């Protein structure tokens, strides 16, 4: 079977699950998604520490660096907020983007960024090199309008959701968001959460971007940034979704 057929199978399986079962699976998904998302950003928190935080909102006997720990607490808070916003059917707009970014990046900006006037949850004032590239994103004064336009396009796609349309909208949301690079820091980690927000809002299964696939992930994003070609990244999201849920589906049958 090709990617489209495999993805369709995962989508159909997801829709066959009772909402209570989906909720339980999302609880398990959150930890692996967040841990991989942190590792993509080269965070070094262990799974054991992250498990404590997600299960108990606390950690014992931790002696490592503070920033990776704060980032995991932030991811837990952001995931809880996103789940609530999904229940409330909160639309994809600039206030959602800013809210989730502020939650994810609270107390993680460097002293240099603070000295430059940058703040979590506030569009960047200056230009900063995008990690793993030589790009700086859109001009700072264009960011608000570009984010508004992007959110409007995604909302339009969610008005009449199908599996393919939602997959495309979520992929477009993340790829475009990284090209715009709206914030001084935390664009990748917030972009991955926003992509999953769109997937779940449209009824599609969520997707872990695995840290082991970091190179392929950035290459697919680069194809969109340089050529405007969404297909490589859309295919990447399909493949990661299949990888996310394949073992669970196999166990179910």
Backbone as JSON, one array per atom type, in Angstrom:
{
  "sequence": "XXXXXXXXXXXXXXXXXXXXXXXXXXXXXXXXXXXXXXXXXXXXXXXXXXXXXXXXXXXXXXXXXXXXXXXXXXXXXXXXXXXXXXXXXXXXXXXXXXXXXXXXXXXXXXXXXXXXXXXXXXXXXXXXXXXXXXXXXXXXXXXXXXXXXXXXXXXXXXXXXXXXXXXXXXXXXXXXXXXXXXXXXXXXXXXXXXXXXXXXXXXXXXXXXXXXXXXXXXXXXXXXXXXXXXXXXXXXXXXXXXXXXXXXXXXXX",
  "N": [[0.84, -1.2, 0.0], [0.37, 2.32, -0.63], [1.42, 5.58, 0.7], [-0.89, 7.23, 0.93], [-2.96, 5.34, 1.11], [-2.25, 3.92, 3.43], [-2.36, 5.99, 5.29], [-5.07, 6.63, 5.13], [-6.12, 4.33, 6.24], [-5.26, 4.54, 8.93], [-6.61, 6.86, 9.6], [-9.33, 6.04, 9.33], [-9.4, 4.05, 11.3], [-8.94, 5.65, 13.57], [-11.28, 7.16, 13.63], [-13.09, 5.21, 14.22], [-12.87, 4.83, 16.9], [-14.2, 5.15, 20.2], [-15.07, 8.31, 21.7], [-14.13, 8.49, 24.38], [-12.11, 6.61, 24.4], [-10.4, 7.72, 22.52], [-9.66, 10.01, 23.98], [-8.18, 8.85, 26.08], [-6.08, 7.74, 24.61], [-4.94, 10.07, 23.64], [-3.91, 11.13, 25.96], [-1.74, 9.42, 26.41], [-0.36, 9.89, 24.05], [0.48, 12.55, 24.33], [2.77, 12.69, 25.99], [4.85, 11.34, 24.53], [4.83, 12.82, 22.15], [5.54, 15.38, 23.13], [8.03, 14.91, 24.33], [9.62, 14.08, 22.15], [9.4, 16.4, 20.64], [10.77, 18.23, 22.22], [13.3, 17.06, 22.11], [13.95, 17.38, 19.43], [14.53, 20.05, 19.46], [16.89, 19.83, 20.68], [16.79, 19.41, 23.4], [17.43, 17.88, 26.6], [16.04, 16.37, 28.45], [15.12, 13.47, 30.24], [13.05, 10.57, 29.5], [11.97, 9.5, 31.81], [11.92, 11.66, 33.62], [10.23, 13.43, 32.21], [7.93, 11.85, 32.23], [7.22, 11.87, 34.95], [6.52, 14.57, 35.2], [4.36, 14.85, 33.4], [2.57, 13.04, 34.49], [2.27, 13.8, 37.18], [2.64, 16.51, 37.43], [4.93, 17.4, 38.65], [8.31, 16.91, 39.85], [10.85, 14.76, 41.13], [13.98, 14.69, 42.85], [15.61, 15.86, 40.87], [18.48, 16.89, 39.14], [19.51, 18.16, 36.97], [19.96, 20.56, 34.24], [18.12, 23.66, 34.32], [16.52, 24.88, 32.28], [15.67, 22.86, 30.28], [13.95, 21.42, 31.94], [11.97, 23.29, 32.64], [10.92, 23.67, 30.1], [9.62, 21.21, 29.61], [7.62, 21.22, 31.6], [6.24, 23.44, 30.61], [5.36, 22.42, 28.15], [3.58, 20.47, 28.98], [1.61, 22.09, 30.21], [0.83, 23.58, 27.98], [-0.24, 21.6, 26.32], [-2.44, 20.74, 27.85], [-3.94, 23.1, 27.81], [-4.39, 23.33, 25.04], [-5.99, 21.06, 24.58], [-8.26, 21.76, 26.02], [-9.04, 24.04, 24.6], [-9.68, 22.86, 22.17], [-11.92, 21.37, 22.9], [-13.58, 23.49, 23.43], [-13.89, 24.42, 20.92], [-12.29, 26.47, 19.92], [-11.28, 28.82, 17.54], [-8.69, 28.77, 14.98], [-6.61, 31.31, 15.23], [-4.88, 34.51, 15.54], [-4.77, 35.04, 18.28], [-4.89, 32.53, 19.46], [-2.5, 31.43, 18.48], [-0.61, 33.16, 19.71], [-1.21, 32.72, 22.41], [-0.64, 29.93, 22.83], [2.06, 29.92, 22.17], [3.13, 31.64, 24.13], [2.61, 30.13, 26.41], [4.14, 27.82, 25.93], [6.73, 28.87, 25.86], [7.26, 30.32, 28.14], [9.42, 31.77, 30.5], [11.72, 30.87, 29.21], [13.11, 32.34, 27.34], [16.19, 33.81, 26.33], [18.57, 35.92, 28.11], [19.64, 37.75, 26.36], [17.67, 37.97, 24.35], [15.59, 39.05, 25.88], [16.77, 41.48, 26.54], [16.72, 42.63, 24.07], [14.12, 43.28, 23.87], [12.33, 41.3, 23.29], [9.62, 39.0, 23.82], [7.97, 36.06, 25.09], [5.09, 34.9, 23.36], [4.65, 37.22, 22.0], [4.91, 38.82, 18.91], [7.98, 38.81, 17.07], [10.42, 41.45, 17.26], [12.74, 41.92, 15.92], [15.11, 40.52, 13.51], [16.09, 37.13, 13.27], [18.34, 34.42, 12.93], [17.14, 31.44, 11.55], [17.23, 28.31, 13.14], [19.41, 25.71, 11.93], [19.53, 26.68, 9.36], [20.12, 29.37, 6.98], [18.32, 31.35, 6.96], [16.08, 34.08, 7.84], [13.4, 34.36, 8.12], [10.22, 36.03, 7.59], [10.08, 39.63, 7.09], [10.0, 41.55, 10.07], [7.94, 43.46, 10.35], [6.0, 42.5, 8.69], [5.01, 40.23, 9.79], [2.6, 40.12, 11.54], [0.42, 40.47, 9.69], [0.87, 38.35, 7.9], [0.58, 36.08, 9.55], [-2.09, 36.37, 10.29], [-3.31, 36.04, 7.76], [-2.53, 33.4, 7.19], [-3.81, 31.96, 9.25], [-6.46, 32.48, 8.57], [-6.7, 31.14, 6.11], [-6.39, 28.49, 6.99], [-8.57, 28.23, 8.72], [-10.63, 28.45, 6.85], [-10.26, 26.06, 5.42], [-10.97, 24.24, 7.36], [-13.67, 24.53, 7.51], [-15.03, 22.78, 5.9], [-14.26, 19.93, 6.49], [-12.24, 17.23, 5.36], [-10.41, 14.14, 5.38], [-8.1, 14.4, 3.73], [-8.09, 17.14, 3.17], [-7.79, 18.31, 5.71], [-5.34, 17.23, 6.53], [-3.68, 18.44, 4.62], [-4.11, 21.15, 5.26], [-3.12, 21.27, 7.9], [-0.44, 20.57, 7.5], [0.31, 22.67, 5.83], [-0.1, 24.79, 7.58], [1.94, 24.4, 9.52], [4.33, 24.36, 7.94], [4.23, 26.87, 6.63], [4.18, 28.57, 8.83], [6.72, 28.14, 9.91], [8.24, 29.22, 7.87], [7.46, 31.89, 7.96], [8.25, 32.46, 10.59], [7.37, 33.63, 13.22], [8.12, 34.42, 15.83], [10.73, 35.34, 18.19], [11.98, 33.15, 19.27], [11.36, 29.63, 19.77], [9.73, 28.82, 17.65], [9.65, 26.37, 16.25], [8.82, 24.42, 18.16], [6.34, 25.43, 18.91], [5.1, 25.49, 16.44], [4.82, 22.77, 15.83], [2.96, 21.98, 17.75], [0.76, 23.57, 17.0], [0.25, 22.5, 14.47], [-0.75, 19.98, 15.21], [-2.97, 20.81, 16.6], [-4.59, 21.73, 14.53], [-4.91, 19.34, 13.07], [-6.38, 17.75, 14.95], [-8.58, 19.42, 15.4], [-9.83, 19.21, 12.97], [-10.58, 16.58, 12.94], [-8.71, 14.62, 12.36], [-6.18, 12.11, 13.16], [-3.6, 12.85, 15.57], [-0.06, 13.72, 15.28], [3.17, 12.63, 15.96], [6.26, 14.18, 15.59], [9.11, 12.63, 15.11], [12.16, 12.64, 16.92], [14.25, 11.16, 15.92], [13.85, 11.4, 13.24], [14.67, 13.88, 12.54], [16.4, 15.07, 10.6], [15.13, 14.47, 8.12], [12.76, 15.8, 8.57], [13.51, 18.56, 8.7], [14.51, 18.82, 6.12], [12.2, 18.45, 4.58], [10.69, 20.66, 5.39], [12.38, 22.63, 4.42], [12.15, 22.29, 1.67], [9.65, 23.36, 1.22], [10.06, 26.0, 2.06], [12.0, 26.95, 0.26], [11.06, 26.34, -2.33], [8.33, 26.46, -2.29], [6.96, 24.11, -2.32], [4.73, 21.97, -1.06], [4.32, 19.26, -1.01], [6.46, 17.38, -0.23], [6.59, 17.86, 2.57], [3.97, 17.37, 3.4], [3.77, 14.64, 2.78], [5.69, 13.73, 4.54], [4.44, 14.28, 7.01], [2.26, 12.55, 6.8], [3.67, 10.07, 6.85], [4.86, 10.18, 9.41], [2.59, 10.22, 11.0], [1.52, 7.68, 10.5], [3.62, 6.18, 11.57], [3.39, 7.0, 14.22], [1.02, 5.77, 15.12], [0.96, 3.14, 14.27], [1.79, 0.83, 15.78], [-0.14, 0.79, 17.82], [-2.49, 0.4, 16.37], [-1.93, -2.11, 15.28], [-1.85, -3.69, 17.6], [-4.5, -3.5, 18.32], [-5.77, -5.1, 16.51]],
  "CA": [[0.0, 0.0, 0.0], [1.12, 3.57, -0.64], [1.21, 6.44, 1.87], [-2.28, 7.66, 1.0], [-3.78, 4.22, 1.57], [-1.91, 3.66, 4.83], [-2.89, 7.09, 6.1], [-6.52, 6.47, 5.16], [-6.42, 3.26, 7.2], [-5.1, 5.1, 10.27], [-7.72, 7.81, 9.78], [-10.56, 5.28, 9.56], [-9.28, 3.43, 12.62], [-9.1, 6.71, 14.58], [-12.69, 7.54, 13.68], [-13.85, 4.1, 14.79], [-12.68, 4.79, 18.35], [-15.11, 5.92, 21.04], [-14.39, 9.52, 22.18], [-13.41, 8.24, 25.64], [-10.89, 5.89, 24.03], [-9.53, 8.73, 21.91], [-9.1, 10.84, 25.05], [-7.14, 8.07, 26.77], [-4.93, 7.63, 23.72], [-4.31, 11.38, 23.57], [-3.1, 11.28, 27.18], [-0.48, 8.72, 26.16], [0.3, 10.57, 22.93], [1.04, 13.84, 24.74], [4.13, 12.52, 26.52], [5.79, 11.01, 23.46], [4.9, 13.97, 21.26], [6.26, 16.48, 23.77], [9.42, 14.51, 24.53], [10.28, 14.15, 20.85], [9.45, 17.8, 20.23], [11.88, 18.83, 22.97], [14.56, 16.5, 21.61], [14.23, 18.03, 18.15], [15.16, 21.33, 19.82], [18.13, 19.45, 21.36], [16.6, 19.32, 24.84], [18.05, 16.66, 27.1], [15.26, 15.78, 29.52], [14.88, 12.04, 30.04], [11.65, 10.14, 29.49], [11.53, 9.3, 33.2], [11.6, 12.98, 34.18], [9.04, 13.91, 31.52], [6.79, 11.04, 32.7], [6.83, 12.43, 36.25], [5.88, 15.87, 35.01], [3.06, 14.68, 32.76], [1.68, 12.28, 35.37], [2.07, 14.39, 38.51], [2.93, 17.95, 37.4], [6.0, 17.6, 39.62], [9.47, 16.05, 39.6], [11.64, 14.52, 42.34], [15.41, 14.35, 42.76], [16.17, 16.32, 39.59], [19.73, 17.63, 39.35], [20.0, 18.64, 35.68], [19.79, 21.97, 33.87], [16.78, 24.15, 34.61], [15.72, 25.22, 31.1], [14.93, 21.72, 29.73], [12.87, 21.06, 32.86], [10.91, 24.28, 32.44], [10.29, 23.42, 28.8], [8.69, 20.09, 29.71], [6.45, 21.73, 32.33], [5.5, 24.3, 29.68], [4.68, 21.59, 27.16], [2.42, 19.87, 29.64], [0.6, 23.14, 30.35], [0.33, 23.95, 26.64], [-1.07, 20.5, 25.83], [-3.7, 20.82, 28.59], [-4.69, 24.24, 27.27], [-4.83, 23.01, 23.68], [-7.1, 20.11, 24.67], [-9.44, 22.51, 26.44], [-9.46, 24.9, 23.49], [-10.33, 22.0, 21.18], [-13.27, 21.1, 23.4], [-14.33, 24.75, 23.3], [-13.91, 24.73, 19.49], [-11.64, 27.76, 19.7], [-10.77, 28.86, 16.16], [-7.27, 29.04, 14.74], [-6.41, 32.73, 14.94], [-3.63, 35.02, 16.11], [-4.8, 34.95, 19.73], [-4.52, 31.15, 19.79], [-1.07, 31.31, 18.2], [0.14, 33.87, 20.75], [-1.48, 32.06, 23.69], [0.1, 28.68, 22.94], [3.49, 30.23, 22.18], [3.47, 32.18, 25.44], [2.59, 29.02, 27.36], [5.28, 26.94, 25.64], [8.04, 29.52, 25.97], [7.38, 31.09, 29.39], [10.65, 31.62, 31.28], [12.78, 30.17, 28.45], [13.85, 33.26, 26.48], [17.52, 34.15, 26.84], [18.75, 37.3, 28.56], [19.88, 38.59, 25.17], [16.38, 38.25, 23.72], [14.87, 39.99, 26.75], [17.41, 42.79, 26.39], [16.28, 43.15, 22.77], [12.69, 43.6, 23.95], [11.52, 40.16, 22.85], [8.88, 38.33, 24.88], [7.13, 34.94, 24.66], [3.7, 35.25, 23.06], [4.62, 38.5, 21.3], [5.66, 38.71, 17.65], [9.36, 39.32, 17.19], [10.7, 42.83, 16.86], [13.91, 41.92, 15.04], [15.35, 39.36, 12.66], [16.96, 36.14, 13.9], [18.63, 33.28, 12.05], [16.39, 30.23, 11.83], [18.15, 27.19, 13.38], [19.66, 24.75, 10.85], [19.39, 27.34, 8.05], [20.67, 30.72, 6.94], [17.17, 32.22, 6.74], [15.63, 34.87, 8.99], [11.95, 34.47, 8.12], [9.65, 37.25, 7.01], [10.4, 40.89, 7.77], [9.23, 41.63, 11.31], [6.73, 44.27, 10.21], [5.01, 41.76, 7.9], [4.59, 39.03, 10.52], [1.19, 40.08, 11.96], [-0.47, 40.25, 8.56], [1.08, 37.01, 7.35], [-0.02, 35.11, 10.46], [-3.55, 36.5, 10.13], [-3.69, 35.42, 6.48], [-2.35, 31.96, 7.32], [-4.89, 31.43, 10.09], [-7.71, 32.56, 7.81], [-6.7, 30.04, 5.14], [-6.6, 27.24, 7.72], [-9.98, 28.22, 9.17], [-11.46, 28.16, 5.67], [-10.13, 24.63, 5.11], [-11.66, 23.47, 8.4], [-15.11, 24.7, 7.38], [-15.56, 21.59, 5.23], [-13.1, 19.05, 6.67], [-12.08, 15.85, 4.93], [-9.1, 13.67, 5.83], [-7.04, 14.97, 2.9], [-8.07, 18.6, 3.31], [-7.25, 18.65, 7.02], [-3.91, 16.9, 6.47], [-3.02, 19.49, 3.84], [-4.18, 22.4, 6.02], [-2.21, 21.18, 9.04], [0.92, 20.61, 6.95], [0.51, 24.04, 5.35], [0.01, 25.64, 8.77], [3.27, 24.27, 10.13], [5.38, 24.76, 7.0], [4.15, 28.33, 6.44], [4.53, 29.17, 10.12], [8.18, 28.13, 10.04], [8.77, 30.16, 6.88], [7.23, 33.24, 8.51], [9.07, 32.56, 11.8], [6.75, 34.8, 13.84], [8.63, 34.78, 17.15], [12.19, 35.38, 18.3], [12.42, 31.81, 19.63], [10.24, 28.72, 20.03], [8.84, 28.65, 16.49], [9.5, 24.95, 15.92], [8.05, 23.7, 19.17], [4.96, 25.91, 18.84], [4.57, 25.08, 15.15], [4.4, 21.36, 15.88], [1.72, 21.92, 18.52], [-0.3, 24.14, 16.18], [-0.09, 21.51, 13.45], [-1.61, 18.97, 15.81], [-4.24, 21.45, 16.91], [-5.37, 21.73, 13.28], [-5.28, 17.95, 12.79], [-7.43, 17.31, 15.85], [-9.77, 20.24, 15.16], [-10.48, 18.71, 11.76], [-10.97, 15.18, 13.08], [-7.63, 13.7, 11.99], [-5.32, 11.7, 14.27], [-2.42, 13.7, 15.73], [1.19, 13.21, 14.69], [4.46, 12.9, 16.59], [7.44, 14.33, 14.74], [10.1, 11.9, 15.89], [13.49, 13.24, 16.93], [15.11, 10.35, 15.05], [13.6, 11.82, 11.86], [14.93, 15.32, 12.53], [16.99, 15.48, 9.32], [14.09, 14.43, 7.09], [11.81, 16.85, 8.94], [14.02, 19.86, 8.25], [14.61, 18.8, 4.66], [10.86, 18.64, 4.03], [10.35, 22.07, 5.61], [13.22, 23.44, 3.53], [11.59, 22.21, 0.32], [8.55, 24.33, 1.15], [10.6, 27.34, 2.22], [12.78, 27.35, -0.91], [10.38, 26.13, -3.6], [6.88, 26.52, -2.15], [6.44, 22.77, -2.6], [4.23, 21.39, 0.19], [4.17, 17.81, -1.1], [7.39, 16.62, 0.63], [6.25, 17.96, 3.99], [2.7, 16.67, 3.59], [4.1, 13.21, 2.79], [6.4, 13.49, 5.8], [3.44, 14.24, 8.08], [1.57, 11.27, 6.64], [4.54, 8.98, 7.3], [5.02, 10.27, 10.86], [1.31, 9.82, 11.61], [1.48, 6.22, 10.42], [4.6, 5.7, 12.54], [2.87, 7.3, 15.55], [-0.11, 4.94, 15.53], [0.99, 1.81, 13.67], [1.84, -0.22, 16.8], [-1.43, 0.77, 18.51], [-3.46, -0.23, 15.46], [-1.58, -3.54, 15.18], [-2.28, -4.33, 18.85], [-5.97, -3.54, 18.35], [-6.25, -6.14, 15.61]],
  "C": [[0.87, 1.25, 0.0], [0.76, 4.42, 0.58], [-0.25, 6.85, 2.03], [-3.18, 6.56, 1.55], [-3.51, 3.9, 3.04], [-2.47, 4.74, 5.74], [-4.41, 6.98, 6.22], [-6.93, 5.38, 6.16], [-6.3, 3.74, 8.63], [-6.25, 6.06, 10.58], [-9.02, 7.08, 10.1], [-10.55, 4.61, 10.93], [-9.52, 4.46, 13.72], [-10.58, 7.06, 14.73], [-13.58, 6.43, 14.23], [-13.78, 4.06, 16.31], [-13.73, 5.65, 19.06], [-14.37, 7.17, 21.54], [-13.61, 9.32, 23.48], [-12.1, 7.5, 25.38], [-9.9, 6.85, 23.38], [-8.87, 9.6, 22.99], [-7.98, 10.12, 25.79], [-5.89, 7.95, 25.9], [-4.2, 8.97, 23.6], [-3.48, 11.66, 24.81], [-1.74, 10.61, 26.99], [0.33, 9.41, 25.06], [1.07, 11.81, 23.4], [2.48, 13.72, 25.21], [5.13, 12.28, 25.4], [5.95, 12.16, 22.47], [5.78, 15.06, 21.86], [7.74, 16.15, 23.96], [10.2, 14.58, 23.22], [10.42, 15.59, 20.38], [10.59, 18.52, 20.93], [13.23, 18.34, 22.44], [14.94, 17.06, 20.24], [14.93, 19.37, 18.38], [16.44, 21.1, 20.63], [18.02, 19.6, 22.88], [17.07, 17.96, 25.33], [17.3, 16.05, 28.29], [14.98, 14.31, 29.23], [13.39, 11.73, 30.03], [11.13, 9.98, 30.9], [11.13, 10.62, 33.85], [10.32, 13.53, 33.54], [7.79, 13.15, 31.98], [6.3, 11.56, 34.05], [6.04, 13.72, 36.08], [4.49, 15.71, 34.41], [2.07, 13.94, 33.66], [1.31, 13.04, 36.63], [2.26, 15.9, 38.55], [3.99, 18.31, 38.44], [7.15, 16.66, 39.25], [10.28, 15.94, 40.89], [13.09, 14.23, 41.97], [16.02, 14.73, 41.41], [17.4, 17.18, 39.85], [20.29, 18.22, 38.05], [19.79, 20.13, 35.47], [18.33, 22.38, 34.02], [15.94, 24.33, 33.35], [15.0, 24.02, 30.49], [13.77, 21.28, 30.62], [11.69, 22.0, 32.7], [10.18, 24.03, 31.13], [9.3, 22.26, 28.85], [7.45, 20.49, 30.5], [5.59, 22.6, 31.4], [4.74, 23.48, 28.66], [3.46, 20.9, 27.75], [1.29, 20.89, 29.75], [-0.01, 23.49, 28.99], [-0.59, 22.86, 26.09], [-2.43, 20.51, 26.53], [-4.56, 21.96, 28.05], [-5.23, 23.93, 25.88], [-6.02, 22.06, 23.7], [-8.38, 20.84, 25.08], [-9.95, 23.4, 25.31], [-10.13, 24.09, 22.39], [-11.74, 21.65, 21.62], [-14.17, 22.32, 23.24], [-14.51, 25.17, 21.84], [-13.35, 26.13, 19.22], [-11.02, 27.78, 18.31], [-9.27, 29.11, 16.11], [-7.14, 30.5, 14.34], [-5.18, 33.22, 15.69], [-3.62, 34.92, 17.63], [-4.45, 33.54, 20.2], [-3.02, 30.95, 19.59], [-0.24, 31.94, 19.31], [0.0, 33.18, 22.1], [-0.62, 30.81, 23.84], [1.61, 28.93, 22.94], [3.92, 30.76, 23.54], [3.54, 31.07, 26.49], [3.81, 28.12, 27.17], [6.62, 27.56, 26.0], [8.21, 30.37, 27.22], [8.68, 30.74, 30.1], [11.76, 30.86, 30.55], [13.56, 31.1, 27.53], [15.18, 33.64, 27.14], [17.55, 35.61, 27.31], [18.95, 38.23, 27.38], [18.57, 38.95, 24.49], [15.57, 39.23, 24.57], [15.45, 41.39, 26.63], [17.02, 43.45, 25.08], [14.8, 43.49, 22.75], [11.77, 42.47, 23.54], [10.85, 39.48, 24.04], [8.11, 37.14, 24.32], [5.69, 35.4, 24.42], [3.54, 36.59, 22.37], [5.46, 38.37, 20.03], [7.02, 39.39, 17.77], [9.48, 40.75, 16.67], [11.83, 42.89, 15.85], [13.99, 40.68, 14.18], [16.37, 38.44, 13.33], [17.14, 34.96, 12.95], [17.81, 32.07, 12.5], [17.38, 29.09, 12.05], [18.22, 26.24, 12.18], [19.42, 25.36, 9.46], [20.12, 28.67, 8.11], [19.57, 31.76, 6.75], [16.81, 32.98, 8.01], [14.11, 34.97, 9.05], [11.5, 35.75, 7.46], [10.13, 38.49, 7.76], [9.46, 41.06, 8.96], [7.93, 42.4, 11.15], [5.65, 43.58, 9.38], [4.41, 40.58, 8.67], [3.12, 39.05, 10.92], [0.23, 39.8, 10.81], [-0.35, 38.86, 7.97], [0.46, 35.93, 8.23], [-1.54, 35.17, 10.37], [-4.03, 35.81, 8.85], [-3.59, 33.89, 6.56], [-3.48, 31.34, 8.13], [-6.22, 31.45, 9.35], [-7.8, 31.42, 6.79], [-6.97, 28.7, 5.82], [-8.04, 27.14, 8.2], [-10.91, 27.89, 8.01], [-11.43, 26.67, 5.34], [-10.9, 23.78, 6.11], [-13.17, 23.63, 8.35], [-15.76, 23.46, 6.76], [-14.48, 20.5, 5.29], [-13.26, 17.67, 6.05], [-10.69, 15.42, 5.38], [-7.97, 14.34, 5.05], [-6.94, 16.48, 3.09], [-7.45, 19.02, 4.64], [-5.75, 18.35, 7.09], [-3.14, 17.99, 5.74], [-2.99, 20.8, 4.61], [-3.2, 22.39, 7.19], [-0.75, 21.25, 8.59], [1.27, 22.02, 6.49], [0.68, 25.0, 6.52], [1.43, 25.6, 9.32], [4.37, 24.77, 9.19], [5.4, 26.27, 6.79], [4.58, 29.08, 7.69], [6.04, 29.23, 10.29], [8.84, 29.07, 9.04], [8.61, 31.6, 7.35], [8.13, 33.48, 9.71], [8.59, 33.74, 12.66], [7.42, 35.3, 15.12], [10.16, 34.73, 17.18], [12.77, 34.01, 18.63], [11.17, 30.94, 19.79], [9.3, 28.51, 18.87], [8.61, 27.18, 16.16], [8.58, 24.23, 16.88], [6.58, 24.14, 19.17], [4.31, 25.52, 17.51], [4.09, 23.65, 15.14], [3.12, 21.2, 16.69], [0.55, 22.47, 17.7], [-0.72, 23.19, 15.06], [-1.03, 20.46, 14.01], [-2.94, 19.54, 16.24], [-5.15, 21.41, 15.68], [-5.81, 20.31, 12.94], [-6.46, 17.51, 13.65], [-8.71, 18.12, 15.66], [-10.54, 19.75, 13.95], [-10.86, 17.25, 11.81], [-9.92, 14.18, 12.66], [-6.84, 13.27, 13.21], [-4.1, 12.61, 14.36], [-1.15, 12.97, 15.32], [2.39, 13.6, 15.56], [5.51, 13.09, 15.5], [8.6, 13.76, 15.54], [11.48, 12.54, 15.77], [14.46, 12.46, 16.05], [14.94, 10.71, 13.57], [13.87, 13.31, 11.66], [15.45, 15.8, 11.17], [15.94, 15.53, 8.22], [13.04, 15.52, 7.32], [12.27, 18.21, 8.42], [14.17, 19.92, 6.74], [13.25, 19.05, 4.02], [10.39, 20.08, 4.23], [11.14, 22.97, 4.67], [12.69, 23.43, 2.1], [10.44, 23.2, 0.16], [9.1, 25.75, 1.19], [11.28, 27.83, 0.94], [11.98, 27.3, -2.2], [8.86, 26.28, -3.52], [6.21, 25.19, -2.4], [6.03, 22.11, -1.29], [4.26, 19.86, 0.18], [5.16, 17.04, -0.24], [7.01, 16.67, 2.11], [4.93, 17.26, 4.29], [2.93, 15.16, 3.65], [4.83, 12.84, 4.08], [5.41, 13.38, 6.96], [2.61, 12.96, 8.0], [2.4, 10.13, 7.23], [4.71, 9.0, 8.82], [3.73, 9.89, 11.58], [1.17, 8.3, 11.61], [2.43, 5.61, 11.46], [4.1, 5.9, 13.97], [1.89, 6.24, 16.03], [-0.05, 3.5, 15.06], [0.97, 0.7, 14.73], [0.51, -0.34, 17.54], [-2.48, 0.09, 17.65], [-3.2, -1.73, 15.37], [-2.04, -4.3, 16.42], [-3.8, -4.48, 18.89], [-6.53, -4.67, 17.51], [-5.45, -7.43, 15.74]]
}
